[in-house]
Amino acid sequence: MSNQLMQFLESSYTAYHAVENVRAMLLQNGFSPLLETEDWILEENGKYFVERGGAIIAFTVGDLDRFTFKLVASHTDSPALKLKENAVQKVEAYQKLNVEKYGGGIWYTFFDRPLKIAGRIVAEENGVLKTKTVLSDYALTIPSVAIHQNRNANESFAVNAQVDLSPLFALAGEENDLLSSLYQGSVLDADLFLVPADMPYSFGVNGEFLASPRIDNLTSVFSSVLALTSHAPSHGICVAACLDGEEIGSRVLAGAGSDFLENVLRRIASSFKFDETEYFKALASSFCISLDNGHAVHPNHPEKCDPTSRPVLGGGVLIKKHASGAYTSDGVSSAIVKKIFDTAGVKHQYFLNRSDVQSGSTLGAISLSHIGVTSVDLGLAQLAMHSASECFAKKDFEELVNGLTAYYSSDIEFEGDEIKIH
């Protein structure tokens, strides 16, 4: 499992590459592709997926005597640097690339390391427009200013996105067309990113930790798809929704703020001849796991953590709570997932922010504005979130996969003020 995850983290450079890799996993496990532009004919015990840009939603169909949804929602994107149009810029004897921030990265970690250009291009072939993923076969680097020329670098350096984050592209005076270096053909437009290209690696005296770019949130994407392809038969519809744009607010065409997930759920109901009332009844009996990582106690800065909720690497799956609704968990939803995890022997722990620190948010609360479903926020405990290289404990990933598999394999029944789990 560890080697599979490392390969997924390495090769899923952007949301578009992550969707390609998830698609390959699903096809290998007998899932059938659907198109939003075509009619859907679904069958009980069927396995399906549908794509929209940098998002992919997969689902399995179980016994429909009890029509409900068991959802896991994660996101495919990570902080990166997005290339602007006309990105090549000549400065002195060099060519560099003009970029802007995508998401809230720890930008100083992007310096002096291998970076690649990755994303999608829109090409014209025989009068037809086609989207294709691309990846540079060369690396770039954002060079630091030497300590001799910036004596305060270790005390007060603040990254200026326009000044400091442009990667060195080439020597000036040479013919270097950016798009031609990525694709041989007619390119009309593109969505291109500068992304960390470091290889994932194990570390620790026992190899117990894993470091890699894009751990937030590709570990969630990969674990949800693994669980969806291996869960035991259960009632209703099991869904893995891998959505785009979370790092910039989710309000994009393929994000949690769009109609993508809602439309998929409605079309599933319609395909099986459930009317609108039955659809709303199904939502009221459904459950959603919003899956995104949280912070472990930092070994060098334990004071950054809450005084009483102190999750650690190796301590199990995080149950994330927040009084102001940044996370969707409440007493009911937390109790449900704890019961499922306890029955399956899955370790879990709580994550809450310090009361004087602004919380990050995730896609669960945004999804609830479109589909009213009992929901909980879970994730891996990790360190260095939004760095070019993040890390976590391998055993926690195994706990997460086991927990999600148990969740998809369970039946959750809401009967008034009673909840039955079996």
N, C-alpha and C positions, 0 to 999 in steps of 0.2 A: 504493500500500500504506500509506503514511504517513497519508493522509487517512482511510482505512478504520479504521486502528488508533485514531486520535484520536477518531473517532466512537464506536467501541466503548468506549474508556476513559471518555468523557464520559457515555455513556448507561447503562453497566452499574453503576449506583449501589450495588447489593447483589448477593449471589449469585443471588437470584431474578431480578433484571433481566439479569444476565449469562447465565443459562440461557435466558431469552426471546430474547436477541440471538443466542446460539449456535443455538437452534432455528431461527430465521429463516434464518440462513446455511445450515444443513443442508438445510432444505426447498427453498431456492433452488438447491441443488446436487443435488437428486434423492434425498435420503435419506428413508427411510420411518420413521414413528414406530412404536414398540412400547410396549406396556403391561406392567408386571410382573404385572398381574392377569389377563392373557390368555395363551393359547397363542401360541408363536412359530413361524411357518413361514418359514424363511430359505432363500435360494437363493444358489448360487455367483454371484459378481459383483454381489451385492446390496449395498445401502448402508442402514444402519439407525441409529436412536438410541433411547434410553430415558431417561426422567427420573425423578428422585426428589428432591423438594424443591428445594434449591439446588444440585443436582448433575445432570449430564447425561453420559452415556456414548454415544459414537458409534463405529461400526465399519464397515469395508468388508470384504467377503469376496472373497478371491482364489482362486487355484488350491489346492484342498485335497489334492492329491497329497502335499503336505508340510504337515501340520496343526500350525501353531504360532501364537503370538501375538506381535505387535510392539506394545508398549504405550507410550503417553506419558501420564503422570499429572501433573496440575496442580491448582491449587485456585482456586475462584471467589470466596472471601471475602477481605476486607481489614480491617485495624483500623478500628474505628468506635466510636461511642457508641450503646449500645442504650437505647431508651426503656423506662422501667419502667412497670408498670401504674399507673393513676391519676397520670400523669406531670405534669399541670398543677398547679403549686404557686404560691400567692399570697405575695409578699414585698413589703411596702411598697405602692407604687403599681403594681407590675408582676405579670405572670404569667411564670413561667419553667418549664422542663421538667426533671424529675428523670431523670437518666440514669445508666448504669453503663458501665464500660469493656468493650469487646469486643476482645480481642487486646491486643497490646503496642504501642500507638501512641506516637509522640512528641507528647504531648498539648498541649504549649505551641504547637505549630504549628496547632492547631485554633482558636486565638483570632483574633478580628478578621478573619474571612474569611467568605464566603458558605457556608452549610450548608443542606442540605435534609433533609426527612424522607422516607425511602424504605424499602420493605420489602414485606411482604405482609399482607393482611387476610383474615380468614375471614368471609364474608358469608352471610346466609341469604336465599335467593330461592325463594319458593313451597315452603317447607319443605325445601329442599335446601341443603346447605352447599357453598360454592364458595370456592376460594382465588384471590385476584387480587393482582397487583402494584400498588403505589400509589407516587405521588411527589407531594410538595407542590408547588403552583404558586407558593409563596412561599418566600423565603429567611429563615433565622434566623442569628443571630450570637452567639457567646460573647464578651462585651466584656472586655477586659483592665482591671485596676485601673491608674489613671493613675500615672505615675512619681512625681508629687507626693504620692501617698498610699501609695506603696510604694517608698521610696527604695532598697531593696536588690534591686529586681526584676532588675537586670542582673548581680547578683553571686550571689544565693542563693535565688532563687525556686524552690520545689518545688510542683508541681501537686497539689492535693488533689482527688481525683475527686468527692467528695461536695460540696465547697464551691465549687470553681472552674470546673467543666465544664458547669454548667447554662446552656443558651442562653436568651436573652431571647425570649419567645413573644408577649406582647401587653401592653397596658395593662390594669390591673385595672379591674373595674367594667363591662367589656364582655362580652357573651355570646360565648364562644369555646370551642367543643367541638372537641377535637383530632381525633377520628375523623371527625366530620362535615366537617372541613376537608379531609379526604383522600378521602372516599368518601360518596356520597349513597345511603344504604341501611342495612339492618340489619347491623351488624358485631358478631360475637360475640367475636372475639379477634383478635390481630395480633402480628406480629413486625416491629417498626419500629426503624429506625436513624437516627441523625443522621450524615450523611455530607458530606464536602467536595463543593462544587458548582462548583469552579473549572473554567474551560475549559482543556483541554490547549493547550499552545503550544510552538512551536519557539523555540529561542534559540541564541546563539552567532553569531559574525560571519558564518559561512557557513550558519546555520540547521541545524547538524549535531546539535544536542541536542533532546530532547523532554522536557518536564516535564508532569506530570499527576498527579491522584490515582489510586490503585489500580494503578500500574504493577506493583507486587508484589501479585497475581500474574496480573493479567489479560493481560499481554503473553505469558505462557506459555499461557494458555487460548487466546488468539486465534491464536498461531502454530501451536499443535497442530491446531486446526481448519482453518486455512488449508492446512497440509500434508496433512491427511487428505483434503481435498476436491480435491487436485491431484496426488497421487502417481501414479507409473507403476504398471502392473500388477505384482504380485508374489505369492509364495505365502503362504498362510495368512491370518490375520485381523489387520488393522491397527486399533488401538483408540486413541481419544483419550478418556481418562477425566478429566472436569473435576469435581472433588469439592469438597464444602463442609466448613467447620469446621476447616480447618488452623490458623488463627490461634488457636484455643482447644483444640488438641490432637487434632483429627480424630476424636474418639470421640463422634460424633453419627450420627444415622440415615443421613445422606447423605455421611458422611466416609470417609476412607481406613481408619479403624478399624472401620467397619461391614462388613456382608456384601455390600454393593452390587456392588462390582467382581467379587468372587468369584462371586456368583450370576449375573452377566451372562456371565462366561466359561464357567461350567458349563452355562448354558442354551444358549449357542452350540454347545458340544460336543454336547449332547443333541439339539438340533434337527437336527444333521447325522449323528446315529446313532453318534457316537463314545462308547464306553463309558468307565468310570472309569479303567481302565488307560491307554487311549489319551489321556484328558484329562491324566493325570499325566505321560505321555510328552511331550505337547505342552508342558506347563509347563517340563519339563526342557530343552526345545529352544527356549524362548522368551526374549524380552529385554524389559526395561522401562527407559524413561527417566523418572526422577523429575525433573520440570521446575519449578524455582523459582529465583528470582533470588539473586544474591550481591553482595558489596560490592566496588566498584572502589577503587583507591587514591584517597583524598580529597585534593584539591589543597591544602587548608589544614591537613590533619592526616595527612601520609603516615606518621607514626609508628604509626598505628593498624593498619597493614597488616603482614602477615608479612614478615620480612626478605628472603626469597628468592622467594616466590610473590606477585607484585605485579600483579594484573590491572588493566587500565586500560579506560576507556571507549574504544570503537573498536578494541579488541584482539581481538575475536571472542568466540565462545561460551565460557562458563565450564565447565570440568570440575571438579567440587567433590569434595574428598576430606577425610576426617577419621579419625584413628586410632581414636576411640572409637565409631565407627559412626553418628554423627549423619547422615552421608551414606552411601549404599550403594555408592559407587564402589570398585572394587579394581583391581588391575593388569590383570586379564582384561577386565572390562567397559570400563575406560578405553581399552584397546588396541583393542577392537572399534569403539567410537564414533570414535576417532581415525582408524582405517583408513577408515571410511565417510566421514568429513569430509574427510580428505586426498584421497581419490579424487574427491570432489565439489568440491574447492577451497574448502572452508569453513574459515575461520580459527577457531582455538580457543586457549584459555589456561587455566592452572590457577588455582583458588581454594582456598587453605587459610587457616584462621584463625591468628592469633598463638597460640603455645603457651600463653600465660598468659591467654587470653580464652576464656570459655565460648562454645561454638558454638551457634548456632541450629540447629533441626532442621527437617526437612520431611516430606512425606508418604510418601516412598519406603520408609523403614525400617518404618513402620507398615503399609504395604501388604504388605510381605514376610511379616508375621506371618500373612497369610491366603493368599497365593499365593507359592510359592517359585520366584522367577524371577531369573535373572542380571540385575543392575540397575546403573545408573549415575545419578549426580545431575548435572544440567546446569542452566544458566540464563543470563540476561543479567547483565552487570556493570552495576550501578546505584549511584547516590548517594542519600542521604537516605531509606534504607529505613524504612518505617513512618511517614514524615512525611505530613502532609495533601497535600503535593505532592512527588513523587519525580522523578528524572530519569535518562536513559540516552542513549547515542549511537544515532542512527537506523541507522547502518550495521550495528551489532551485531544489531538486530532482523532485518534482511535476511539476515544470515549464519545466524541461528537458523532462520528459515523454510526457507532452502535446505538447512540441515543436517537438519532434521526430514523434509523432503520426500525427501531422499536416503535417509534411514533407512527410511522407509516403503516406498521403492521398491527396497530391497535385500533379499536373502535371506541369512540367517545360519544356517549349519548347524553344529551341535555333533556331532562324531564323536570320542568319547573325549577325548584330549588335543589334538585338532586342531579348529580353527574355520575354516570356509570362508565367505568373504563375497563375494557376487557379485550 
